[in-house]
Amino acid sequence: MGFPTSSKSLSFAPRPGYGQVGTRCIVKANHFFAELPDKDLNQYDVTITPEVSSRNVNRAIMAELVRLYRESDLGMRLPAYDGRKSLYTAGELPFVWKEFKIKLIDEEDGINGPKRAREYIVVIKFVARANMHHLGQFLAGKRADAPQEALQILDIVLRELSTKRYCPVGRSFFSPDIRTPQRLGDGLESWCGFYQSIRPTQMGLSLNIDMASAAFIEPLPVIEFVAQLLGKDVLSRPLSDSDRVKIKKALRGVKVEVTHRGNVRRKYRVSGLTSQPTRELVFPVDDNSTMKSVVEYFQEMYGFTIQQTHLPCLQVGNQKKANYLPMEACKIVEGQRYTKRLNERQITALLKVTCQRPRDRENDILQTVQHNAYDQDPYAKEFGMKISEKLASVEARILPAPWLKYHEAGKEKDCLPQVGQWNMMNKKMINGMTVSRWACINFSRSVQESVARGFCNELAQMCQVSGMEFNPEPVIPIYNARPEHVEKALKHVYHAAMNKTKGKELELLLAILPDNNGSLMRICETDLGIISQCCLTKHVFKISKQYLANVSLKINVKMGGRNTVLLDAISCRIPLVSDIPTIIFGADVTHPENGEDTSPSIAAVVASQDWPEVTKYAGLVCAQAHRQELIQDLYKTWHDPVRGMVSGGMIRDLLVSFRKATGQKPLRIIFYRDGVSEGQFYQVLLYELDAIRKACASLEPNYQPPVTFIVVQKRHHTRLFANNHRDRSSMDKSGNILPGTVVDTKICHPTEFDFYLCSHAGIQGTSRPAHYHSLTNNLCYTYARCTRSVSVVPPAYYAHLAAFRARFYMEPEMQENGSTVGGAGHGGKGTRAAGESGVRPLPALKENVKRVMFYC
């Protein structure tokens, strides 16, 4: 499906005005006002020959050029350089085209003789002048198109100094000097740093600064690194095969420097590990294949006696020419970011470092700005940019919490949340479902039968108290099994229950597990069609009322019930929803983790299935190409041998099921889209809006309900702080701004309709308000899994949960290497479309699972 032919017809919604509802207050934002330069900015093209792939080498060449020629050929200009092809100056250079010869000393060389110098030819030629007037008009709201080049230049100018000082990663900078690195275990440490980006806002240009931290490989001697990694002394006994695999995985691609050659610290990239210990290694020293042992060679060449000859050597450089380095002669080079997946312990340790109370975070941000001393930054000076050192003060409004409706039979029939939270005490679910046939499998060896029984009793009671009808007795006694026999256990219990109930299906399966189990979800939801609820061992032992209440909320919506609805929904008072049948969609794409380079991305779409309550959401998921941001299966057509051209796709299916469930066809569509980066807003909007339109038209020729497309962003770096940390009434108990705080002025986009909404109360750290590009606050109180308002709208949240859960549906062999591709195996309509793109489709959800909130 191509893009719609005309893109002229589509532009972002302009801001219709400013909101008025709510209590006004002042908050501070981590945006620092940046004064626009009054100079012309010029862009030059840079060509370096021989071509260099490393930005660091490029920068070194450029720094040398500026050092040598700034006062002469460059006419005193101090240029900013992006490390690749572009150079920027304030004012013109004295030439349009010029060639320079630059000699660069290779620091890592000089085995026994003098250091080698490399010669480069650098050609600089004028490209264009950036239009600062256009930028000024855009910031004033007089033009709607952002002058990307001008913004990019200013961004590069303000990064120049930090790039020299720190270790740049994406838009952030890290350094071991900002705060002492903390050990994360297994040879990793966390470095602190800061995020910086220049943003066009209503107050003008603003510099957005936030704290950041990342995992780096500890610059240890390799032997010590290996000891940390394996958690044992490696000097005393030989390594096992599994040890070797672990070391190889951890060190492949890592840069090391040699320590056995005095001042010569030559650097190498590790390509592998030898299979033999060092004492057995030999290699050819000349063209006649004269062999020499590594131990001898190091002794003769460097006078270095290898002590740990039982350990393997590191293989460095390319595979063709074997190059062996003993581990004890190598140290890991400082400043290498670790990009693979962290384990639970490391994540916990990293969160400990990053999770800060708002006050502390605000102080750190202010300190960073002062430390960066933009007023003394020669590049900022050269380009005439001034950066404020004060956080922006912004007018905000605190939206009131909505009233929630519970069942008439409960003591409390409705409820007004306080500071973003409430509880289920004295309340009953507005639509409690009935569970008469259930079973439980205990996969945890440490949980005795009596404990499991006690837990099931408590849970059944809690479900009843909360307003469900829940049979206190399971269909068959609790079944014990081992986690590795999930499939066998599930099928056994499924059939045993069927026999007992004379062919009636199980309605709910409880599973007690040591940890989350993906294959259990896959088999239940795509094979047997059973709704399951997993409970972790640790919760089964320490049964808390709060935990049971939350699980009962989840079970009720999985059974097709509703926990609560907005009082306004029942009395038809929700703007944009209550007046005409409205369907609310949530959509998200989750990508595989770093380091997995082939496994598919997973798209999920959920849509409300009730009106006017809008609290029940059905969900669909599909696999698509690796890192594909646009949702491929929103609308699709294929050729059926019998029916001819057939339409389908996630939007169409959900519109059809809305109609079945409510008896109405939606006359308005609200589409919340999560997980879109700013650079892709327009692409996503064009492609997906077009798919929504086509899906509607495929149901009825002239069916074109209005669509509101709202992008939800949580991964941004705007933080809002209370204006006065001593005024307790302006904060929740974690010191964060109050839930319901909305900002739509000053730090928002000059012309487009966006706003920041902090709809949740902070639990840990500093609340991150969600950034909405385009009702939202009230919906945040309808999230089914807990009695708190949440930080992003539930439809977007549910889409995220569904996509995350669907990762578990992938066949296990697919997850290991990610390269198995199939398409024809699973018959049915989804296969062909997915098979063509080389992505193996997910197994289909069973019909009874699709209809309910199975992903909760």
C-alpha positions in Angstrom: 0.0 0.0 0.0 1.7 3.2 -1.1 1.4 6.7 0.4 -1.6 8.8 -0.6 -0.9 10.7 -3.8 -1.4 14.2 -2.4 0.4 15.2 0.7 -0.7 18.8 0.4 -4.1 17.8 1.8 -2.6 16.8 5.2 -0.9 19.1 7.7 -0.7 18.9 11.5 -3.5 20.4 13.5 -2.9 24.0 14.4 -3.5 24.9 18.0 -7.2 25.9 18.3 -6.5 28.1 21.3 -5.5 27.6 24.9 -7.2 25.5 27.6 -9.1 27.3 30.3 -10.3 24.5 32.7 -8.5 23.8 36.0 -6.7 25.6 38.8 -3.9 27.8 37.5 -0.5 27.5 39.0 3.2 28.0 38.1 5.6 25.1 37.4 9.2 25.1 36.3 10.4 23.2 33.3 13.9 22.0 32.4 14.0 24.4 29.4 16.5 27.2 29.2 15.8 30.2 27.0 18.3 30.6 24.2 18.8 33.9 22.5 18.9 33.8 18.7 22.1 34.8 17.0 21.9 37.9 14.8 24.6 36.6 12.5 24.3 34.8 9.2 25.1 31.2 9.5 27.0 29.5 6.6 27.2 25.9 5.7 30.3 24.3 4.0 30.8 20.9 2.6 33.8 18.9 3.9 35.5 16.1 1.9 38.4 14.2 3.5 40.6 11.9 1.4 41.4 9.1 2.0 37.9 8.7 3.4 37.7 8.1 7.2 34.9 6.1 8.8 35.4 7.3 12.3 33.9 10.6 13.4 36.6 10.9 16.1 39.4 10.8 13.5 37.5 13.3 11.3 37.2 15.6 14.3 40.9 15.2 15.0 41.7 16.2 11.4 39.4 19.2 11.6 40.8 20.3 15.0 44.3 20.2 13.5 43.2 22.2 10.5 41.6 24.9 12.7 44.7 25.0 14.9 47.0 25.6 12.0 44.9 27.8 9.8 42.4 29.7 11.9 44.3 32.9 12.0 45.3 32.8 8.3 43.1 31.0 5.8 40.0 30.8 8.0 40.0 34.5 8.6 39.8 34.0 12.5 36.5 32.1 12.2 35.9 29.3 14.7 33.8 26.7 12.8 31.5 24.1 14.3 31.8 20.6 12.7 29.3 17.7 12.7 32.0 15.0 12.5 31.0 14.0 9.0 30.4 16.2 5.9 29.3 19.6 7.2 31.1 22.6 8.7 29.3 25.7 9.9 30.5 29.2 10.5 29.1 32.5 11.7 29.9 34.9 8.9 31.6 33.8 5.7 35.1 32.3 5.3 37.4 34.2 3.0 37.1 31.6 0.2 34.4 29.7 -1.6 36.5 26.6 -2.2 39.9 25.6 -0.7 42.1 22.5 -0.3 44.2 21.8 2.8 46.8 19.2 3.5 46.8 17.9 7.1 49.2 15.6 8.8 47.9 13.5 11.7 50.3 11.6 14.0 49.0 8.0 14.7 49.0 7.9 18.5 48.6 4.2 18.7 51.5 3.4 16.5 55.3 3.4 16.9 56.2 -0.2 17.7 59.9 0.5 18.1 60.5 3.3 15.7 59.1 6.8 15.3 55.3 7.5 15.2 53.7 7.3 11.8 52.1 10.4 10.4 49.2 10.1 8.0 48.4 12.7 5.4 44.9 13.8 4.5 43.5 16.2 1.9 40.6 18.3 3.2 38.5 20.2 0.7 36.1 22.8 2.1 33.5 24.4 -0.1 30.6 26.8 0.4 27.1 25.3 0.2 24.5 27.6 1.5 23.5 30.3 4.0 21.0 29.4 6.7 18.0 31.6 6.9 17.7 33.0 10.4 14.8 35.3 9.5 12.7 32.2 8.7 13.5 30.7 12.1 12.5 33.9 13.9 9.2 34.0 12.0 8.6 30.3 12.8 9.2 30.9 16.5 6.8 33.8 16.5 4.1 31.5 15.1 4.0 33.4 11.8 5.1 30.4 9.8 4.2 26.8 10.2 7.2 25.1 8.6 10.2 24.5 10.8 13.5 25.6 9.3 15.3 22.3 10.1 18.7 23.4 8.8 19.0 26.5 11.1 17.9 24.4 14.1 20.4 21.7 13.3 23.2 24.2 13.0 22.5 25.8 16.4 22.2 22.3 17.9 25.7 21.3 16.5 27.2 24.6 17.7 26.0 24.0 21.3 27.3 20.4 21.2 30.8 21.2 20.0 32.4 21.9 23.3 30.7 19.0 25.2 31.7 16.6 22.3 35.3 17.5 23.0 34.9 17.2 26.8 32.7 14.1 27.2 31.7 10.9 25.6 28.8 11.6 23.3 26.0 9.0 22.9 23.0 10.0 20.8 21.9 13.4 22.1 23.5 12.8 25.5 27.0 13.2 26.9 28.5 11.0 29.6 31.6 11.2 31.7 33.1 9.5 34.7 33.9 12.9 36.1 30.3 14.2 36.4 29.7 11.7 39.3 31.7 8.7 40.5 30.7 5.7 38.3 28.8 3.0 40.3 29.4 -0.7 39.7 26.5 -2.5 38.1 28.2 -6.0 38.4 29.6 -8.3 35.7 32.3 -5.8 34.7 29.9 -2.9 34.0 29.5 0.5 35.6 27.1 3.4 35.3 28.2 6.8 34.1 26.2 9.9 34.7 25.6 12.4 32.0 23.1 14.9 30.6 20.8 15.1 27.6 20.8 18.3 25.5 18.7 19.4 22.6 17.6 22.7 21.1 13.8 23.0 20.7 11.6 25.5 19.0 8.9 26.7 21.6 6.5 29.5 22.0 8.9 31.4 24.3 11.5 31.2 21.5 14.4 28.8 21.2 14.9 26.7 24.2 17.7 24.4 25.3 16.2 21.2 26.9 18.6 19.8 29.5 17.9 16.6 31.5 20.0 14.2 33.5 20.9 10.8 32.0 22.9 7.7 32.8 24.1 4.7 30.9 26.0 1.5 31.3 29.7 1.5 30.3 32.2 -1.3 30.3 34.5 -0.9 33.3 38.0 -0.1 32.1 39.6 -3.0 33.9 42.5 -5.3 33.1 40.9 -8.1 31.1 41.7 -10.7 33.7 39.8 -8.7 36.3 36.9 -8.1 33.9 36.7 -11.9 33.3 36.8 -12.6 37.0 33.9 -10.2 37.6 31.9 -11.6 34.7 32.2 -15.2 35.8 32.1 -14.3 39.5 35.1 -16.5 40.3 38.9 -16.6 40.4 40.1 -17.4 36.9 43.8 -17.8 37.8 43.6 -21.1 39.5 41.8 -23.5 37.1 41.0 -23.9 33.4 37.9 -22.4 31.9 34.9 -24.6 31.1 33.3 -24.4 27.6 30.3 -22.4 29.0 32.8 -19.9 30.6 34.5 -19.4 27.3 31.3 -18.8 25.5 30.3 -16.2 28.1 33.6 -14.4 27.9 33.5 -14.4 24.1 30.0 -12.9 24.0 31.0 -10.2 26.5 34.3 -9.2 24.8 33.4 -9.5 21.1 33.7 -6.0 19.6 35.2 -4.5 22.7 38.4 -2.3 22.4 41.4 -3.3 24.5 44.8 -1.7 24.8 48.0 -3.6 25.4 50.0 -3.0 28.7 53.1 -5.1 28.0 54.9 -2.6 25.9 55.7 0.3 28.2 54.5 3.6 26.7 53.0 2.0 23.6 49.3 1.5 24.3 48.2 0.2 21.0 44.4 -0.4 20.8 42.7 -3.4 19.2 39.1 -4.6 18.8 38.5 -8.1 20.1 37.1 -10.4 17.5 37.0 -13.7 19.4 38.7 -16.1 21.9 41.1 -18.9 21.0 39.7 -22.4 21.6 43.1 -23.6 22.9 44.9 -22.3 26.0 47.8 -19.9 25.4 50.5 -22.6 26.1 49.3 -24.6 23.1 49.1 -21.7 20.6 51.5 -21.4 17.7 51.5 -19.2 14.7 53.6 -18.6 11.5 56.2 -15.9 11.9 57.2 -15.7 8.2 56.1 -16.7 4.7 57.9 -20.1 5.0 55.4 -21.2 7.7 58.0 -21.2 10.4 55.9 -21.7 13.5 56.6 -20.1 16.9 54.6 -20.4 20.1 52.9 -17.4 21.5 54.7 -17.8 24.8 58.1 -17.8 23.1 57.2 -14.9 20.9 56.2 -12.6 23.8 59.3 -13.6 25.7 61.7 -12.9 22.9 60.0 -9.9 21.3 59.0 -8.0 24.5 60.7 -9.8 27.3 57.2 -10.5 28.6 56.7 -13.8 30.5 53.1 -15.0 30.2 52.0 -16.3 33.6 48.5 -17.5 32.9 49.2 -19.9 30.1 46.2 -22.0 30.9 43.8 -19.2 29.8 42.9 -18.7 26.1 44.2 -15.7 24.2 42.1 -12.8 22.8 41.9 -12.9 19.0 42.1 -9.3 17.7 41.9 -7.8 14.2 40.6 -9.7 11.3 40.1 -13.5 11.1 42.4 -14.0 8.1 45.6 -12.9 9.9 45.5 -14.5 13.3 46.6 -12.0 16.0 46.8 -13.4 19.5 47.0 -11.3 22.7 47.3 -12.9 26.2 44.5 -11.6 28.5 47.0 -10.5 31.1 48.6 -8.1 28.7 45.3 -6.3 27.9 43.2 -3.7 29.6 39.7 -2.5 28.4 39.8 1.0 26.9 37.8 3.6 28.9 34.5 5.1 27.6 32.9 2.2 25.8 29.1 2.1 26.2 27.5 -1.2 26.8 24.6 -1.6 24.4 23.4 -5.2 25.0 20.7 -6.2 27.3 21.2 -5.7 31.1 20.2 -8.4 33.5 17.7 -7.8 36.4 20.4 -7.0 38.9 22.1 -4.5 36.7 18.8 -2.8 35.8 18.0 -2.5 39.6 21.5 -1.0 40.2 21.1 1.4 37.3 17.7 2.5 38.5 19.1 3.2 41.9 21.4 5.7 40.3 18.9 7.3 37.9 15.8 7.4 40.1 15.9 10.8 41.7 13.5 12.9 43.7 12.4 16.0 41.8 14.3 18.4 44.0 17.6 16.6 43.5 17.0 16.2 39.8 16.3 19.9 39.4 19.4 20.8 41.3 21.5 18.5 39.2 20.1 20.0 36.0 20.9 23.5 37.2 24.4 22.4 38.2 24.9 20.9 34.8 23.9 24.1 33.1 26.3 26.1 35.3 29.1 23.6 34.8 28.6 23.7 31.0 29.1 27.5 31.3 27.6 28.4 28.0 28.5 32.0 28.5 32.2 31.0 28.3 31.7 28.6 25.5 33.9 29.9 22.6 31.5 28.3 20.0 28.4 29.8 21.6 30.2 33.2 21.7 31.4 32.9 18.1 27.8 32.2 16.9 26.3 34.9 19.2 24.2 32.5 21.3 23.2 33.3 24.9 21.7 30.6 27.2 19.8 31.5 30.3 20.8 29.7 33.5 17.3 29.7 35.0 14.6 27.1 34.5 11.7 28.4 32.5 8.7 29.3 34.7 5.5 28.1 33.0 1.8 28.7 33.6 0.1 25.4 34.1 -3.4 24.3 35.0 -4.4 21.4 37.3 -7.3 19.6 35.8 -9.9 18.2 38.3 -10.1 14.4 38.7 -13.3 12.9 37.3 -15.9 11.1 39.4 -15.8 7.3 39.0 -18.9 5.1 39.0 -19.0 1.8 40.9 -21.8 -0.7 41.4 -25.0 0.3 43.3 -24.7 -2.7 45.6 -21.4 -1.4 47.2 -21.2 0.9 50.2 -19.5 3.6 48.0 -21.3 3.9 44.7 -19.0 6.5 43.3 -15.7 8.0 44.1 -13.5 11.1 43.6 -9.8 10.1 43.3 -7.5 12.1 45.6 -4.0 13.0 44.2 -4.4 10.4 41.4 -5.3 7.4 43.5 -8.1 5.6 45.2 -8.9 2.0 46.3 -11.5 -0.7 46.1 -12.5 -0.6 49.7 -16.3 -0.6 50.1 -16.7 -0.6 46.3 -17.9 -3.2 43.9 -17.0 -3.5 40.2 -19.6 -1.9 38.0 -19.9 -5.0 35.8 -18.5 -8.0 37.8 -18.3 -11.2 35.8 -19.0 -14.8 36.8 -16.3 -17.4 37.0 -17.8 -20.8 37.7 -15.2 -23.1 36.0 -11.6 -22.5 36.9 -8.4 -24.5 37.6 -5.0 -23.8 39.0 -1.6 -25.2 38.1 1.3 -24.8 40.5 4.6 -24.6 38.6 6.6 -23.6 41.7 8.4 -26.3 43.6 8.8 -24.1 46.7 5.0 -23.6 47.0 3.4 -26.5 49.0 -0.1 -27.6 48.0 -1.7 -26.1 51.2 -0.1 -22.7 50.5 -1.4 -22.8 46.9 -4.9 -23.8 48.2 -4.8 -21.0 50.7 -3.8 -18.5 48.0 -6.6 -19.6 45.6 -9.2 -19.3 48.5 -8.1 -15.8 49.3 -8.1 -14.7 45.7 -11.6 -16.2 45.1 -12.8 -14.4 48.2 -11.3 -11.1 47.0 -13.0 -11.5 43.6 -16.3 -12.0 45.4 -15.9 -9.0 47.7 -14.9 -6.9 44.7 -18.2 -7.7 43.0 -17.6 -10.9 40.9 -19.3 -14.2 41.3 -16.5 -16.6 41.8 -16.9 -20.3 42.5 -14.8 -21.1 45.6 -13.9 -24.6 44.4 -11.8 -25.3 41.3 -13.1 -27.8 38.7 -10.3 -30.2 39.4 -7.8 -30.2 42.4 -4.7 -27.9 42.1 -2.3 -29.6 39.7 1.5 -29.6 40.3 3.9 -29.4 37.4 7.5 -28.3 36.6 8.0 -25.1 34.6 9.8 -27.0 31.8 6.6 -29.1 31.2 4.3 -26.2 30.6 2.6 -27.5 27.4 2.1 -31.0 28.9 0.6 -29.6 32.1 -1.7 -27.2 30.3 -3.1 -29.8 27.9 -3.6 -32.3 30.8 -5.5 -29.8 32.9 -7.5 -28.5 29.9 -8.7 -32.1 29.0 -9.2 -33.2 32.6 -11.4 -30.2 33.2 -13.3 -30.8 30.0 -14.0 -34.4 31.1 -15.1 -33.3 34.5 -17.6 -30.6 33.2 -18.9 -32.8 30.4 -17.4 -30.8 27.6 -17.8 -27.2 29.0 -14.6 -25.1 28.5 -12.5 -23.8 31.4 -13.2 -20.0 31.9 -10.0 -19.2 33.8 -6.7 -20.8 34.5 -4.6 -19.6 37.5 -0.9 -20.4 37.2 1.6 -20.1 40.1 5.0 -19.5 38.6 8.6 -18.8 39.8 8.9 -16.2 37.0 6.9 -15.1 34.0 6.4 -17.7 31.4 6.0 -16.8 27.8 5.1 -20.3 26.4 2.2 -20.5 28.9 0.7 -17.3 27.4 1.3 -18.5 23.9 -0.3 -21.9 24.4 -3.3 -20.5 26.3 -4.1 -17.7 24.0 -3.2 -19.0 20.6 -3.6 -22.8 21.0 -6.2 -23.7 23.7 -8.1 -20.5 23.9 -8.0 -20.2 27.7 -7.8 -17.0 29.6 -5.0 -17.2 32.1 -3.8 -15.3 35.2 -0.2 -15.8 36.3 0.8 -15.2 39.9 4.5 -15.0 40.9 5.7 -17.2 43.7 6.8 -14.2 45.8 3.3 -12.8 45.9 1.8 -16.2 46.8 3.9 -16.4 49.9 3.3 -12.9 51.2 -0.4 -12.5 50.4 -1.2 -8.8 50.5 -4.8 -7.4 50.2 -3.6 -4.8 47.7 -2.1 -7.5 45.5 -5.2 -9.6 45.5 -7.4 -6.6 44.8 -5.2 -5.7 41.7 -5.3 -9.3 40.5 -9.1 -9.4 40.8 -9.3 -6.2 38.7 -7.3 -7.9 36.0 -9.3 -11.1 36.2 -12.6 -9.2 35.8 -11.6 -7.4 32.6 -10.0 -10.6 31.2 -13.4 -12.2 31.7 -15.1 -9.3 29.8 -16.2 -7.2 32.8 -15.8 -3.6 33.6 -14.3 -2.4 36.9 -15.4 1.2 36.8 -16.6 3.8 34.3 -16.4 7.6 34.3 -19.6 9.0 35.8 -19.7 11.6 33.0 -19.8 8.7 30.5 -23.0 7.3 31.9 -24.7 10.7 32.0 -23.3 11.4 28.5 -21.2 14.4 29.3 -17.9 13.6 27.8 -16.9 16.1 25.1 -15.9 14.4 21.8 -17.3 11.1 23.0 -20.8 11.2 24.4 -22.7 13.0 21.7 -22.2 10.4 18.9 -21.0 6.8 18.9 -17.2 7.1 19.2 -14.5 4.5 19.0 -11.1 5.1 20.7 -8.1 3.3 19.3 -4.7 2.8 20.9 -1.7 1.7 18.8 1.9 0.9 19.5 4.9 -0.8 18.0 7.5 -2.5 20.1 10.9 -3.2 18.7 13.3 -6.0 19.7 16.1 -5.2 22.1 19.5 -3.9 21.1 21.7 -6.6 19.9 18.9 -8.6 18.3 19.3 -7.6 14.7 16.8 -9.7 13.0 13.7 -10.5 15.1 10.5 -8.8 14.0 8.9 -5.7 15.5 5.4 -6.2 16.9 2.5 -3.9 16.3 -0.6 -3.9 18.5 -3.9 -2.1 18.1 -6.6 -2.0 20.7 -10.1 -0.3 20.3 -12.9 0.4 22.6 -15.8 -2.0 22.3 -18.4 -0.2 24.4 -20.1 3.2 24.1 -20.7 5.6 25.8 -18.6 4.0 28.6 -15.4 3.5 26.5 -13.6 1.2 29.0 -13.5 -2.2 27.3 -10.8 -2.6 24.7 -10.3 -5.5 22.3 -6.8 -6.0 21.0 -5.0 -7.4 17.9 -1.3 -8.0 17.4 0.9 -8.7 14.4 4.6 -9.2 13.6 6.2 -7.0 11.0 9.7 -6.2 9.6 12.5 -5.5 12.1 12.4 -1.9 13.4 9.5 -1.0 11.0 7.9 2.0 12.6 4.7 2.2 10.5 2.0 -0.3 11.4 1.8 -2.6 8.3 -1.4 -4.4 8.9 -3.8 -1.6 9.8 -5.5 -2.2 6.4 -4.7 -4.8 3.8 -6.2 -6.4 0.8 -5.5 -9.8 -0.8 -6.8 -12.0 -3.5 -9.0 -14.9 -2.4 -9.5 -17.7 -5.1 -13.2 -17.8 -4.2 -14.2 -14.3 -3.1 -11.9 -12.3 -5.3 -10.4 -9.1 -3.7 -10.9 -9.2 0.1 -10.2 -6.4 2.6 -9.0 -6.9 6.1 -6.5 -5.6 8.6 -6.6 -4.6 12.3 -8.6 -1.4 12.0 -11.3 -3.0 9.9 -11.6 -6.0 12.2 -12.0 -3.8 15.2 -14.6 -1.5 13.6 -16.6 -4.6 12.7 -16.4 -5.9 16.3 -17.4 -2.5 17.7 -20.5 -2.6 15.6 -21.2 -6.2 16.7 -20.7 -5.3 20.4 -22.7 -2.0 20.4 -25.0 -2.3 17.5 -23.7 1.1 16.3 -21.2 2.1 13.7 -18.7 4.6 15.0 -19.4 8.2 13.8 -16.1 9.4 15.2 -12.7 7.9 15.5 -10.1 8.9 18.1 -6.7 7.3 17.5 -3.9 7.5 20.1 -0.6 6.5 18.7 2.3 5.7 20.9 6.0 5.1 20.1 6.6 7.6 17.3 9.9 9.5 17.2 9.6 13.2 16.2 11.4 12.7 13.0 8.6 10.2 11.9 5.5 12.1 12.9 4.6 13.1 9.4 5.3 9.7 7.8 3.3 7.9 10.4 0.4 10.4 10.2 0.2 10.1 6.3 0.5 6.4 6.1 -1.7 5.4 9.1 -4.4 8.0 8.6 -4.7 6.8 5.0 -5.0 3.2 6.2 -7.8 4.2 8.6 -9.7 6.0 5.8 -9.3 3.0 3.5 -10.5 0.6 6.2 -13.6 2.7 6.7 -14.3 3.0 3.0 -14.0 -0.8 2.6 -16.9 -1.3 4.9 -19.2 1.2 3.1 -18.5 3.3 0.1 -19.1 6.7 1.7 -18.3 5.9 5.3 -15.7 8.5 6.3 -16.1 9.4 10.0 -13.9 12.2 11.3 -10.6 11.0 12.7 -8.6 12.7 15.6 -5.0 11.4 15.4 -3.1 12.0 18.7 0.5 11.1 19.1 1.5 10.1 22.7 5.1 10.5 23.7 6.6 9.4 26.9 10.3 9.2 25.8 11.0 12.9 25.8 13.1 14.9 28.2 10.8 17.6 29.4 10.4 17.5 33.2 8.1 19.7 35.1 8.9 20.7 38.7 6.9 22.4 41.5 7.6 26.1 41.6 8.3 26.0 45.3 9.5 22.7 46.9 8.6 24.0 50.4 4.9 24.3 49.5 3.6 20.8 50.2 0.1 21.6 48.9 1.5 22.0 45.4 3.0 18.5 45.3 2.1 14.9 45.8 3.9 13.0 48.5 6.8 12.1 46.3 7.5 15.8 45.7 6.2 15.7 42.2 3.7 18.1 40.5 0.1 17.1 41.1 -1.6 14.7 38.7 -3.8 16.5 36.2 -1.2 19.2 35.6 -1.3 20.3 32.0 0.9 22.7 30.1 0.0 24.0 26.7 2.0 27.3 26.5 5.6 28.6 26.5 7.5 25.3 26.3 5.1 23.9 23.7 5.3 24.0 19.9 5.0 27.5 18.3 2.1 26.6 16.1 1.1 22.9 16.4 -1.5 21.6 18.8 0.5 19.8 21.5 0.4 19.7 25.3 2.2 18.1 28.3 -0.1 16.3 30.7 1.1 14.8 33.9 -1.9 12.6 34.7 -0.3 10.4 37.3 1.0 10.7 40.8 4.7 9.9 41.1 5.7 6.7 42.9 9.5 6.8 42.5 11.8 9.4 41.0 10.6 12.4 39.0 7.3 12.2 37.1 7.6 12.3 33.4 4.6 14.1 31.9 3.3 12.6 28.7 3.6 14.8 25.6 0.5 14.7 23.5 0.5 16.1 20.0 -3.1 17.2 19.4 -10.5 14.3 26.9 -7.1 12.8 27.6 -6.9 13.4 31.4 -10.2 11.8 32.3 -9.4 8.6 30.3 -6.3 8.2 32.4 -8.5 7.3 35.4 -10.1 4.3 33.5 -7.1 2.0 33.4 -8.3 -1.4 34.4 -5.2 -2.9 36.2 -5.0 -0.6 39.3 -6.8 2.1 41.2 -4.4 5.0 40.2 -4.5 7.3 37.3 -1.8 6.4 34.8 0.8 8.3 33.0 -0.4 7.7 29.4 -3.9 7.2 28.1 -5.1 3.6 28.7 -5.7 2.8 25.0 -2.0 3.5 24.3 -1.0 1.6 27.5 -3.1 -1.4 26.5 -1.6 -1.4 23.0 1.8 -1.5 24.7 0.8 -4.4 26.9 -0.6 -6.4 24.0 2.5 -5.9 21.9 4.7 -6.8 24.8 2.7 -10.0 25.5 2.8 -11.0 21.8 6.6 -11.2 21.9 6.0 -14.4 23.9 3.9 -15.9 21.0 7.0 -16.2 18.8 8.2 -19.7 18.6 11.2 -20.2 21.0 13.6 -21.2 18.2 12.8 -17.9 16.6 13.8 -15.9 19.6 17.2 -17.5 20.0 18.7 -16.6 16.6 15.8 -14.6 15.2 16.6 -15.8 11.7 14.0 -18.6 11.2 11.6 -17.4 8.5 8.5 -19.2 7.6 5.3 -18.1 6.0 3.5 -21.1 4.5 3.3 -23.2 7.6 0.2 -21.7 9.3 -2.3 -21.5 6.4 -5.0 -18.8 6.6 -5.2 -15.3 5.3 -2.6 -13.7 7.5 0.1 -15.9 6.2 0.6 -14.7 2.6 0.7 -11.0 3.4 3.2 -11.6 6.2 5.2 -14.2 4.3 6.0 -11.9 1.5 7.9 -9.5 3.8 9.8 -12.4 5.1 8.4 -12.1 8.6 6.9 -15.1 10.1 3.4 -14.2 11.3 2.4 -14.7 14.9 0.0 -17.6 15.6 -3.5 -16.3 15.6 -5.4 -15.4 18.8 -8.4 -17.6 19.5 -11.8 -15.9 19.0 -12.8 -16.0 22.6 -9.5 -14.5 23.6 -9.7 -11.6 21.1 -12.9 -10.3 22.4 -11.7 -9.6 25.9 -8.8 -7.7 27.6 -6.6 -10.8 27.7 -3.4 -8.6 27.7 -4.2 -7.0 31.0 
